[in-house]
């Protein structure tokens, strides 16, 4: 029972780190117009370029730490990563109006710290809960929902009621991230530190003992993981590429909307609600959507739910272009619910087609690829709007283009089951679950490595 409590506490803290990572990536988006005025920027692309810098480096960081997942401590990596991210955000306070290059450099550092999360955390929590991956990813996903919702809420409160500038608000968010990192260092327990394997499973066997660098039977573990990836390389990478393209369309839409919305909501549409509050209501349902949808996908499968989520997301984008200003919050709420729901579905699908030994590297590749694709959105969207004069028609056209793109991705998910069987025959969710179980049982009987 104690092991289960430790596993759940580690899961909750990991979810809080997830929330902080995404809060730090989002908290300035509702104030992009203010940021543009501070740096004397005349173009939308000048502001959205900050997010593109962040996303490109974030993608590369995911790849590096995905490759290192089986070598490093989840506790130290997650804790120190968010502390680095928070410290860089606190440094925003000291950027002068002429410091655009300095701002890009700080976003660069933020991305290194934030980019450790997904490959390390996803492998860590799917080891903790190997039979409930969708639920576990959903729980940590609810952390991102809290970050996405209450990050803008806090931004709006500090800006509207306490009249703090964006630079002062950066100090608050950075300090919260450092505190979250300290909590991770104190309370997260690496599986390898317990020597007991999968605590959530409550068994004597250990998924963790097989996969963590401080446990038994690990001679050649990383080499074995790479060999497994290479052995499945063609089929697995073809299927991964299929999922990456679909997820990438979602990422383009998501990051573009987050960065252009302040200009659209406050400038073009003149909505009665501030951008920060719209973002708050947008992502509030995600707190409950991710764990519930993730858990449901464990029981009925992820393909159909992914189709529904992505088609709903794309349709809401299109509606956003035409709904009256007073009702603008409604499609934003639908976008937040459907986009958040798709995250544990698509990540769970990737986890289904990997084993514990290959998952870290594959997740690193997956997150790197979709984030790299998503990085095209903020800068490309800003350039598009600037080119067409930042008119209401240009904003509407951009929302429609992105919505149609996501709908096409949702339609393509209908064929994901057949694609998985064609690309990785006999290695679907059921087959890989059996492989994972065999790995856990085999490694559990190996004697622990002497400390």
RAGIHU-V258822 format. One line per field, one symbol per residue. ss: DSSP state (2 for helix, 1 for strand, 0 for the rest). phi: phi as a letter, one per 30 degrees, with the letter a starting at -180 (. if undefined). burial: I if it has 24 or more other ideal C-beta (glycine too) atoms within 12 Angstrom, else O. A space follows every 10 residues. Layout:
# RAGIHU-V258822
ss: ???
phi: ???
burial: ???
This chain:
# RAGIHU-V258822
ss: 0222222222 2222222222 2222220022 2222222200 0002222222 2222222222 2222222222 2002222222 2222222222 2222000002 2222222222 2222002222 2222222200 0022222222 2222222222 2222222222 0000022222 2222222222 2222222000 2222000022 2000002222 2000000000 2222222222 2022222222 2222222222 2222222222 2222222200 0000222222 2222022222 2222222222 0022222222 2222222222 0000222222 2222222222 2222222222 2200000022 2222222222 2222222222 2222222000 0222222222 2222222222 2222222222 2220000022 2222222222 2222000000 0
phi: .ddddddddd dddddddedd eddddcdded cdddddddch cccdddddde ddeedddedd dddddddced ccdddddddd dddddddddd deecddeccd dddddddede dddddddddd dddeddddbd cbdddddddd dddddddddd ddededdddd cchddddddd dddddddddd ddddddcdcd ddddiciddd dicddbdddd ccdcbdicdi eddddddddd dceddddddd dddddddddd dedddddddc ddddddcdch ddcdeedddd ddceddecdd ddddddddcc jcddddeddd ddddddedde dbdeedcddd dddddddddd dddddddddd ddcbcedcdd dddddddddd dddddddedd dddedddcih dddddddddd dddddddddd dddecddddd dddbeibded dddddddddd dddddddddd c
burial: OOIOOIIIII IIIIIIIIII IIIIIIIIII IIIIIIOIIO IOOIIIIIII IIIIIIIIII IIIIIIIIII IIIIIIIIII IIIIIIIIII IIIOIOOOOO OOIIOIIIII IIIIIIIIII IIIIIIIIII IIIIIIIIII IIIIIIIIII IIIIIIOIIO OOOOOIIOII IIIIIIIIII IIIIIOIIII IIIIIIIIII IOOOIIIIII IIIIIIIIOO IIOIIOOIIO OIOOIIIOII IIIIIIIIII IIIIIIIIII IIIIIIOIIO IOIIIIIIII IIIIIIIOII IIIIIIIIOO IIIOIIIIII IIIIIIIIII IOIOOOOIIO IIIIIIIIII IIIIIIIIII IIIIIIIIII IIIIIIIIII IIIIIIIIII IIIIIIOOOI OOOIIIIIII IIIIIIIIII OIIOOIIOII OOIIOOIIIO OIIOIIIOII IOIIOOOIOO O
